Amino acid sequence: MASIHFKIEAKQFDLQETDVWSPNEIFIDGTRYQLLGEPEQLGYLREKIPEFSSHKNISFKDLQAQLIKIAAHDIVAEKAHAVGISTLLPQYQRLEETTNKRLALQKQFEEATKTHPEDVERLQTEVLEAKKNEMKAYLRYMEVKEHFRGSVLVTHNGERLICEGYGPADEKGHQNTENTRSFISSMGKMLTASAIMLLEQEKKISLDDKINDRLPAAFRHPLWEGITIRHLLTHTSGISSYGAMPKDEMRRKPFTPEDLYKITLLLLFIDKKGLSETDEINSNLPEKFRHDNWKGISVKDLLIHDPKNPAMEGDARYQNIENLYNFMTANVKEIGGDLLFNPGEMFSYSNSGYVLLGQIIKNISKEGSYEAYMKKMFERIGMPHTDFSTDSSYDETLNARGFWKVEDKLALVEHMQIHASKSNAAGGIIVSNLEDMEKFDAALYDDAFLHPDRRDKMFTADPKIFFNPKRFTYDFDDKKRALPKAGIIYSKSSYGFGFIVEKDKEIVGHDGSNIGFNSFFIRDRKKHDLFVILGNIDPNIVSAGEITNHLEDILYS
């Protein structure tokens, strides 16, 4: 049985195909659906759409148009005072006008395929132009309604439909353009994975090499035994992942890869014990390792600790935290820290794993650093606007500045909540623009860059059970590593090497987010279509993924 889902005013509606009578039914293209939802929601929808009756039939496209119209009208009414109806209404009217024109042309096109084949080619061109205009109208509408700001690229069959900026790039009145550079955050994992595949193509590494054989000595660890490069690429290593931490926004000193490695070791213990920020460390250590000087030191104290800070010399509490920090990172296995699961058996997204990939690139490549090898790859592709920015308060490499909400008001992010350097080879330190991301997309079709068999490996997902203890329960082996529990149906991953994979390798891409920034890159390999959103707006205000989904809906309608 098929179902249709849609949302209006944050209310979820579901139409479930049925073969029995229901008082809440609607016929769509001759098929009976039951309308599901709360009573007040159903009454609201019946009032808005007279066709919601068992006596009338409606085409799916007409229903879609009705729903778009209702949602837009309600939003205009709700936000008119906040935004200013003189500003918002024209954008809505333009969106409605372009939607209606597109729908009318699509209807003409469908009729022409049956009765006037000589008009098909012309109408096909006109429909595509109408879709482009509707996408632009939607983006301008979102710029006003939801404060969207950023740059957007849409290509179809390898040809550009949209390549332009929306909204402010900074607090000084500069506007985003197609050339604006922005943090790409975890989209950078696609670039790191591509660099690894180049090294594999050059036969400098194998995907099944043990990482302890390829990492610099300072990053090797007994717990990594059994972990391969392939496991790091696919987030199936079992290594904990660092992310946002307490007081990150106060951080001024960049994180080094060595800092991130030690934080990861701490998390192997913290995550294994299931500790929260306020939990004391000392009482959770094996009894023989506890120390009176460590009493009262919490997980939060440990995670915000700034090692070897000369300014704190002589501070007794700082020294106690320093001693505990050093003891735990040197003895993580002995105190009970471990992998979340056995390598290759489950999926758990790990920024830490990609930091280790960066160190493998550094150790194996003749360039001698992750950044140097990546810059060489950028030059090879022809990406002159792609660079590294490690300063949390921005620097000259970055044009766009991030925006978020403070006390429900839009404000500039003065300092990154997650210091840019923390992302390292996981992606956040990379800045880029639309043109360079378009060139990266083109390189992924180029056999001279990566051979077809390497690309096929990158875009092949090996579905694994998600490790998500907040949602699922697990059994555990003698090492207390998670195992699937009998009788539970787990969600599974769809991740290749640095790319999320959909529709049997046809659709691949990645998203990225940081405080004040969110981005999306998705490519249809079969159609040669590409969507890139580089937003300098917090994902909690407007999601680059949702915008991409809406643009896809228009293009593929």
C-alpha positions as CSV (number, residue, x, y, z in Angstrom):
1,M,0.0,0.0,0.0
2,A,1.4,3.4,-1.0
3,S,1.4,6.5,1.2
4,I,1.9,10.2,0.8
5,H,3.4,12.5,3.5
6,F,3.3,16.2,3.7
7,K,3.6,19.0,6.3
8,I,1.8,22.3,6.7
9,E,2.5,24.7,9.6
10,A,4.7,22.0,11.1
11,K,1.7,19.6,11.2
12,Q,2.3,16.2,9.7
13,F,-0.3,14.7,7.4
14,D,-0.3,11.2,6.0
15,L,-2.4,9.8,3.2
16,Q,-2.4,6.0,3.4
17,E,-3.7,3.9,0.4
18,T,-6.7,1.8,1.5
19,D,-9.3,-0.5,-0.1
20,V,-12.0,0.1,2.5
21,W,-14.3,3.0,3.0
22,S,-13.2,5.7,5.5
23,P,-14.9,8.9,6.5
24,N,-11.5,10.6,6.1
25,E,-10.9,9.5,2.5
26,I,-9.8,11.2,-0.7
27,F,-9.5,9.8,-4.2
28,I,-6.2,10.8,-6.0
29,D,-6.0,9.7,-9.6
30,G,-8.7,7.2,-8.9
31,T,-7.0,5.6,-5.9
32,R,-8.6,5.7,-2.5
33,Y,-6.5,7.1,0.4
34,Q,-7.3,7.5,4.0
35,L,-6.3,10.8,5.6
36,L,-4.6,10.3,8.9
37,G,-4.0,13.0,11.6
38,E,-5.5,14.7,14.7
39,P,-9.2,15.6,14.4
40,E,-8.5,19.4,14.4
41,Q,-5.9,18.8,11.7
42,L,-8.4,16.9,9.5
43,G,-11.0,19.6,10.0
44,Y,-8.4,22.3,9.1
45,L,-7.5,20.5,5.9
46,R,-11.1,19.9,4.8
47,E,-11.8,23.5,5.2
48,K,-8.8,24.4,3.1
49,I,-9.2,21.8,0.4
50,P,-12.9,21.2,-0.7
51,E,-11.7,18.2,-2.7
52,F,-11.1,16.3,0.5
53,S,-14.4,14.4,0.2
54,S,-15.3,10.8,-0.9
55,H,-17.4,12.3,-3.7
56,K,-14.5,14.0,-5.6
57,N,-11.4,13.0,-7.4
58,I,-8.2,15.0,-7.6
59,S,-4.9,14.5,-9.5
60,F,-1.8,14.2,-7.5
61,K,-0.3,17.3,-9.3
62,D,-3.3,19.4,-8.5
63,L,-3.2,18.2,-4.9
64,Q,0.5,19.1,-4.7
65,A,-0.3,22.6,-6.1
66,Q,-3.1,23.0,-3.5
67,L,-0.8,22.0,-0.7
68,I,1.9,24.4,-1.8
69,K,-0.6,27.2,-2.0
70,I,-2.1,26.5,1.4
71,A,1.3,26.3,3.1
72,A,2.5,29.5,1.5
73,H,-0.7,31.4,2.4
74,D,-0.5,30.3,6.0
75,I,3.1,31.3,6.3
76,V,2.5,34.7,4.8
77,A,-0.4,35.3,7.3
78,E,1.7,34.0,10.2
79,K,4.9,36.0,9.5
80,A,3.5,39.1,7.9
81,H,4.0,41.2,11.0
82,A,7.4,39.8,11.8
83,V,8.9,40.2,8.4
84,G,6.8,42.9,6.9
85,I,4.0,42.0,4.5
86,S,5.2,44.5,1.9
87,T,8.5,42.5,1.7
88,L,7.2,38.9,2.0
89,L,4.0,39.0,0.0
90,P,5.6,39.9,-3.4
91,Q,8.1,37.0,-3.0
92,Y,5.2,34.7,-2.2
93,Q,3.2,36.0,-5.2
94,R,6.2,35.5,-7.4
95,L,6.7,31.9,-6.1
96,E,3.0,31.2,-6.7
97,E,3.1,32.7,-10.2
98,T,6.1,30.6,-11.2
99,T,4.6,27.4,-9.7
100,N,1.4,27.9,-11.6
101,K,3.2,28.6,-14.8
102,R,5.3,25.5,-14.4
103,L,2.3,23.3,-13.7
104,A,0.4,24.8,-16.7
105,L,3.4,24.1,-19.0
106,Q,3.8,20.6,-17.7
107,K,0.1,20.0,-18.5
108,Q,0.6,21.3,-22.0
109,F,3.7,19.1,-22.4
110,E,1.8,16.0,-21.4
111,E,-1.0,16.7,-23.8
112,A,1.5,17.5,-26.6
113,T,3.1,14.0,-26.2
114,K,-0.3,12.5,-27.1
115,T,-1.6,15.0,-29.7
116,H,1.0,17.4,-30.9
117,P,4.5,15.7,-31.0
118,E,5.8,18.6,-33.0
119,D,5.5,20.9,-29.9
120,V,7.2,18.5,-27.5
121,E,10.8,19.7,-27.8
122,R,9.7,23.4,-27.5
123,L,7.5,22.7,-24.5
124,Q,10.3,20.6,-22.9
125,T,12.6,23.6,-23.1
126,E,9.9,25.9,-21.7
127,V,9.1,23.6,-18.8
128,L,12.8,23.5,-17.8
129,E,13.0,27.3,-18.0
130,A,9.8,27.5,-15.8
131,K,11.4,25.1,-13.3
132,K,14.5,27.3,-13.1
133,N,12.4,30.4,-12.5
134,E,10.4,28.6,-9.8
135,M,13.6,27.5,-8.0
136,K,14.9,31.0,-8.1
137,A,11.6,32.4,-6.8
138,Y,11.6,29.8,-4.0
139,L,15.2,30.7,-3.0
140,R,14.3,34.5,-2.9
141,Y,11.2,33.6,-0.9
142,M,13.3,31.6,1.6
143,E,15.8,34.5,1.8
144,V,13.0,36.7,3.1
145,K,10.9,34.2,5.1
146,E,13.5,32.1,6.8
147,H,16.6,34.4,6.5
148,F,18.3,32.0,4.2
149,R,21.8,33.2,3.2
150,G,24.4,31.5,1.1
151,S,25.2,30.5,-2.4
152,V,23.4,27.9,-4.6
153,L,24.4,25.9,-7.6
154,V,22.0,23.7,-9.6
155,T,23.2,22.0,-12.8
156,H,21.1,19.7,-15.1
157,N,22.6,17.5,-17.7
158,G,25.9,19.2,-17.0
159,E,24.5,22.7,-17.7
160,R,24.0,25.4,-15.1
161,L,20.5,26.4,-14.2
162,I,21.3,28.4,-11.1
163,C,24.6,29.8,-9.8
164,E,24.1,32.8,-7.5
165,G,24.2,34.1,-4.0
166,Y,21.4,35.0,-1.6
167,G,21.3,37.3,1.5
168,P,24.2,38.9,3.4
169,A,27.7,37.4,3.5
170,D,28.7,39.3,6.6
171,E,27.6,42.0,9.0
172,K,29.0,44.8,6.8
173,G,26.4,44.6,4.1
174,H,28.3,42.5,1.6
175,Q,26.0,40.2,-0.3
176,N,26.7,36.5,-1.1
177,T,27.5,35.9,-4.7
178,E,28.4,32.8,-6.7
179,N,32.1,33.5,-5.8
180,T,31.6,33.7,-2.0
181,R,33.8,31.2,0.0
182,S,32.3,29.4,3.0
183,F,33.0,26.6,5.4
184,I,32.0,23.3,3.8
185,S,32.2,21.4,7.1
186,S,31.8,17.7,6.8
187,M,31.4,17.9,3.0
188,G,35.2,17.9,3.3
189,K,35.0,14.2,4.0
190,M,34.4,13.6,0.3
191,L,37.7,15.4,-0.4
192,T,39.6,13.5,2.3
193,A,38.3,10.2,0.9
194,S,39.2,11.2,-2.6
195,A,42.8,11.9,-1.5
196,I,42.9,8.4,0.1
197,M,41.7,6.8,-3.1
198,L,44.4,8.7,-5.1
199,L,47.0,7.2,-2.8
200,E,45.4,3.8,-3.2
201,Q,45.4,4.3,-7.0
202,E,49.1,5.2,-6.9
203,K,49.6,1.8,-5.0
204,K,51.0,3.6,-1.9
205,I,48.4,2.1,0.3
206,S,45.8,-0.7,0.3
207,L,42.3,-0.1,1.6
208,D,42.7,-3.2,3.8
209,D,46.0,-2.1,5.3
210,K,45.9,-2.1,9.1
211,I,46.0,1.6,10.2
212,N,48.7,0.9,12.8
213,D,51.0,0.1,9.9
214,R,50.2,3.4,8.1
215,L,49.8,6.0,10.9
216,P,52.7,8.1,12.3
217,A,54.0,6.4,15.4
218,A,52.4,9.0,17.7
219,F,48.9,8.0,16.5
220,R,49.2,4.2,16.7
221,H,47.4,2.4,19.5
222,P,46.9,-1.2,20.6
223,L,43.1,-0.6,20.4
224,W,43.4,0.1,16.7
225,E,44.5,-3.5,16.0
226,G,42.1,-5.0,13.4
227,I,41.0,-1.5,12.1
228,T,41.7,-1.0,8.4
229,I,41.7,2.1,6.2
230,R,38.5,0.9,4.8
231,H,36.9,0.9,8.2
232,L,37.9,4.6,8.7
233,L,36.5,5.6,5.4
234,T,33.1,3.9,6.0
235,H,32.7,4.9,9.7
236,T,32.8,1.2,10.7
237,S,35.9,1.3,12.9
238,G,34.2,1.4,16.3
239,I,36.2,4.5,17.3
240,S,34.3,7.1,19.3
241,S,33.8,10.5,17.6
242,Y,34.5,13.9,19.1
243,G,32.1,16.8,18.3
244,A,31.0,20.0,20.0
245,M,32.3,20.2,23.6
246,P,31.7,22.5,26.5
247,K,33.2,26.0,26.1
248,D,34.4,25.3,22.6
249,E,33.3,28.9,21.8
250,M,35.9,30.2,24.2
251,R,38.7,28.4,22.5
252,R,41.3,30.6,20.8
253,K,44.2,28.2,20.4
254,P,43.8,25.9,17.4
255,F,43.4,22.2,18.0
256,T,46.3,20.1,16.6
257,P,45.7,16.6,15.3
258,E,47.5,15.4,18.4
259,D,45.0,17.2,20.6
260,L,42.1,15.5,18.7
261,Y,43.8,12.1,19.0
262,K,44.0,12.5,22.8
263,I,40.4,13.7,23.1
264,T,39.4,10.6,21.1
265,L,41.3,8.4,23.6
266,L,39.4,10.1,26.5
267,L,36.1,9.4,24.7
268,L,36.9,5.7,24.4
269,F,36.5,5.6,28.1
270,I,33.7,8.2,28.5
271,D,31.5,6.7,25.8
272,K,32.2,3.2,27.0
273,K,31.0,4.1,30.5
274,G,28.1,6.1,29.1
275,L,29.1,9.1,31.2
276,S,27.5,12.6,31.1
277,E,29.3,15.9,31.3
278,T,28.6,16.2,35.0
279,D,29.7,12.7,36.0
280,E,32.9,12.4,38.1
281,I,35.8,10.6,36.4
282,N,37.6,9.3,39.5
283,S,34.7,7.3,40.9
284,N,34.2,5.6,37.5
285,L,37.9,4.5,37.2
286,P,38.8,1.0,38.3
287,E,39.4,1.2,42.1
288,K,43.1,0.6,41.9
289,F,43.6,3.7,39.7
290,R,41.6,6.2,41.7
291,H,43.4,9.1,43.4
292,D,42.2,11.6,46.1
293,N,43.5,14.5,44.0
294,W,41.1,13.6,41.2
295,K,38.0,13.7,43.3
296,G,35.4,16.1,41.9
297,I,36.9,16.3,38.4
298,S,34.1,15.9,36.0
299,V,33.9,14.8,32.3
300,K,33.3,18.4,31.5
301,D,36.5,19.5,33.3
302,L,38.5,17.0,31.4
303,L,37.0,17.9,28.0
304,I,37.6,21.7,28.3
305,H,41.1,21.2,29.7
306,D,43.8,23.1,27.8
307,P,46.9,20.9,28.2
308,K,50.3,22.5,28.9
309,N,48.9,26.0,29.4
310,P,51.7,28.2,30.9
311,A,49.2,30.7,32.2
312,M,47.8,28.0,34.6
313,E,51.2,27.1,36.1
314,G,50.9,26.9,39.9
315,D,47.1,26.4,39.9
316,A,46.6,23.2,42.0
317,R,43.2,22.2,40.4
318,Y,44.6,22.7,36.9
319,Q,47.5,20.5,37.7
320,N,45.3,17.8,39.1
321,I,43.2,17.8,35.9
322,E,46.4,17.8,33.8
323,N,47.7,14.7,35.7
324,L,44.4,12.9,35.2
325,Y,44.2,13.9,31.5
326,N,47.7,12.5,30.9
327,F,47.1,9.4,32.9
328,M,43.9,8.5,31.1
329,T,45.3,9.1,27.6
330,A,48.4,7.0,28.4
331,N,46.4,4.2,30.0
332,V,43.0,4.2,28.2
333,K,43.0,0.5,27.6
334,E,44.0,-0.4,31.2
335,I,41.2,1.7,32.7
336,G,38.5,0.1,30.5
337,G,38.4,2.3,27.4
338,D,37.6,0.4,24.2
339,L,36.0,0.5,20.8
340,L,32.2,0.8,20.7
341,F,32.0,-2.4,18.6
342,N,34.3,-4.7,16.6
343,P,35.6,-3.1,13.4
344,G,33.5,-3.7,10.4
345,E,30.4,-4.9,12.2
346,M,28.4,-1.7,12.7
347,F,28.3,1.9,11.6
348,S,28.9,4.9,13.9
349,Y,29.8,8.3,12.3
350,S,33.3,9.2,13.5
351,N,35.0,12.6,13.0
352,S,38.0,11.0,14.8
353,G,38.3,8.3,12.2
354,Y,38.8,11.0,9.5
355,V,41.4,12.8,11.6
356,L,43.3,9.5,11.5
357,L,42.9,9.3,7.7
358,G,44.5,12.8,7.5
359,Q,47.5,11.5,9.5
360,I,47.8,8.5,7.1
361,I,47.8,11.0,4.2
362,K,50.5,13.0,6.0
363,N,52.6,9.9,6.7
364,I,52.4,8.3,3.3
365,S,52.5,11.2,0.9
366,K,55.8,12.8,0.0
367,E,54.3,16.2,0.7
368,G,54.7,15.6,4.4
369,S,51.4,17.1,5.6
370,Y,47.7,16.5,5.1
371,E,47.2,20.2,4.1
372,A,50.0,20.1,1.5
373,Y,48.7,16.9,-0.1
374,M,45.2,18.3,-0.3
375,K,46.4,21.5,-1.8
376,K,48.2,19.5,-4.5
377,M,44.9,17.7,-5.2
378,F,43.0,21.0,-5.4
379,E,45.5,22.3,-7.9
380,R,45.2,19.1,-10.0
381,I,41.4,19.5,-10.1
382,G,41.6,23.2,-10.7
383,M,40.1,24.5,-7.4
384,P,42.0,27.8,-6.7
385,H,39.4,29.1,-4.3
386,T,39.6,26.1,-1.9
387,D,41.8,26.5,1.1
388,F,42.2,25.9,4.8
389,S,40.9,28.3,7.6
390,T,41.8,27.3,11.1
391,D,41.0,30.5,13.0
392,S,37.8,30.4,15.0
393,S,37.1,34.1,14.5
394,Y,37.6,33.9,10.8
395,D,40.5,35.0,8.5
396,E,41.2,36.2,5.0
397,T,40.5,32.8,3.5
398,L,36.8,33.1,4.3
399,N,34.3,35.5,2.7
400,A,31.2,34.4,4.4
401,R,30.5,34.8,8.1
402,G,28.1,32.6,10.0
403,F,24.8,33.7,11.5
404,W,22.6,32.2,14.2
405,K,19.9,33.2,16.6
406,V,20.6,34.7,20.0
407,E,17.5,35.3,22.2
408,D,15.4,34.7,19.1
409,K,17.3,37.4,17.1
410,L,19.6,36.9,14.2
411,A,23.2,37.5,15.1
412,L,26.7,37.1,13.8
413,V,28.6,34.1,15.2
414,E,31.7,35.9,16.6
415,H,33.6,32.7,17.3
416,M,32.8,29.2,16.1
417,Q,31.2,27.0,18.8
418,I,33.2,24.1,17.4
419,H,36.6,25.6,16.7
420,A,37.3,25.2,13.0
421,S,40.6,23.4,13.6
422,K,38.8,20.7,15.5
423,S,37.3,19.3,12.2
424,N,40.8,18.8,10.7
425,A,40.6,16.1,8.0
426,A,37.0,15.5,8.9
427,G,36.3,18.6,6.8
428,G,35.5,21.7,8.8
429,I,38.8,23.6,8.2
430,I,38.2,23.6,4.4
431,V,36.6,26.6,2.8
432,S,35.4,26.6,-0.8
433,N,32.9,28.1,-3.3
434,L,30.4,27.0,-5.9
435,E,32.8,27.0,-8.8
436,D,35.4,24.8,-7.1
437,M,32.7,22.4,-5.9
438,E,31.4,22.2,-9.5
439,K,35.0,21.4,-10.6
440,F,35.2,18.7,-7.9
441,D,32.0,17.2,-9.3
442,A,33.5,17.2,-12.8
443,A,36.6,15.5,-11.6
444,L,34.5,12.7,-10.3
445,Y,33.5,11.9,-13.9
446,D,37.1,12.1,-15.1
447,D,39.0,8.8,-15.5
448,A,42.3,10.7,-15.5
449,F,41.6,11.8,-11.9
450,L,40.2,8.6,-10.4
451,H,39.8,5.4,-12.5
452,P,36.3,4.0,-12.8
453,D,37.0,1.1,-10.5
454,R,38.1,3.5,-7.8
455,R,35.0,5.6,-8.2
456,D,32.9,2.5,-8.1
457,K,34.5,1.6,-4.7
458,M,33.8,5.1,-3.3
459,F,30.2,5.0,-4.4
460,T,29.4,1.5,-3.1
461,A,27.6,1.3,0.2
462,D,28.0,-1.7,2.4
463,P,25.0,-1.4,4.7
464,K,25.8,-1.9,8.4
465,I,23.7,-1.7,11.5
466,F,23.7,1.7,13.1
467,F,25.2,1.9,16.5
468,N,22.8,4.2,18.3
469,P,22.4,3.3,22.0
470,K,20.0,6.2,22.6
471,R,17.6,4.4,20.2
472,F,18.4,0.7,20.2
473,T,19.6,-1.9,22.7
474,Y,22.4,-4.3,22.0
475,D,24.1,-7.4,23.4
476,F,27.8,-7.3,24.2
477,D,30.8,-9.6,23.8
478,D,33.4,-10.4,26.5
479,K,35.1,-7.1,25.7
480,K,31.8,-5.3,26.2
481,R,31.7,-4.4,22.5
482,A,28.2,-4.1,21.1
483,L,26.6,-6.9,19.1
484,P,23.2,-7.0,17.4
485,K,20.4,-8.2,19.8
486,A,18.2,-11.0,18.5
487,G,14.7,-9.9,17.5
488,I,15.5,-6.2,17.0
489,I,15.2,-4.6,13.6
490,Y,18.0,-2.1,13.3
491,S,18.4,0.8,10.9
492,K,21.2,0.3,8.4
493,S,23.7,2.8,6.9
494,S,24.1,3.7,3.3
495,Y,27.7,5.1,3.2
496,G,30.5,4.5,0.8
497,F,33.9,6.1,1.1
498,G,33.2,9.7,2.2
499,F,29.9,9.7,0.4
500,I,26.3,9.0,1.4
501,V,24.9,6.7,-1.3
502,E,21.4,6.4,-2.5
503,K,19.5,4.6,-5.4
504,D,22.1,2.0,-6.1
505,K,25.1,4.4,-6.5
506,E,23.2,6.8,-8.7
507,I,22.8,9.6,-6.0
508,V,25.9,10.4,-3.9
509,G,26.9,13.3,-1.8
510,H,27.4,14.7,1.7
511,D,26.1,17.4,4.0
512,G,28.0,19.6,6.5
513,S,27.2,21.8,9.4
514,N,28.8,23.9,12.1
515,I,27.4,26.7,14.2
516,G,26.4,29.4,11.7
517,F,27.0,27.3,8.6
518,N,25.4,24.4,6.8
519,S,26.0,23.0,3.4
520,F,24.9,20.2,1.1
521,F,26.4,18.6,-2.0
522,I,24.5,16.0,-3.9
523,R,25.0,14.6,-7.4
524,D,23.0,12.4,-9.7
525,R,25.7,10.4,-11.6
526,K,23.2,9.1,-14.2
527,K,21.6,12.5,-15.1
528,H,24.8,14.6,-14.5
529,D,22.8,16.8,-12.2
530,L,24.4,18.6,-9.2
531,F,23.0,20.6,-6.2
532,V,25.3,22.5,-4.0
533,I,24.2,24.7,-1.1
534,L,26.9,26.7,0.8
535,G,24.9,28.4,3.5
536,N,26.2,30.9,6.1
537,I,23.2,30.4,8.3
538,D,22.7,28.0,11.3
539,P,21.1,24.7,10.4
540,N,18.6,25.3,13.3
541,I,17.2,28.3,11.4
542,V,17.1,26.9,7.8
543,S,18.5,23.6,6.6
544,A,20.5,23.3,3.5
545,G,19.2,19.7,3.2
546,E,15.6,20.9,3.2
547,I,16.3,23.5,0.6
548,T,18.0,20.9,-1.6
549,N,15.0,18.6,-1.2
550,H,12.6,21.3,-2.3
551,L,14.8,22.2,-5.3
552,E,14.9,18.5,-6.3
553,D,11.1,18.3,-6.0
554,I,10.8,21.2,-8.5
555,L,13.4,19.9,-10.9
556,Y,12.0,16.4,-10.9
557,S,8.3,17.1,-10.7
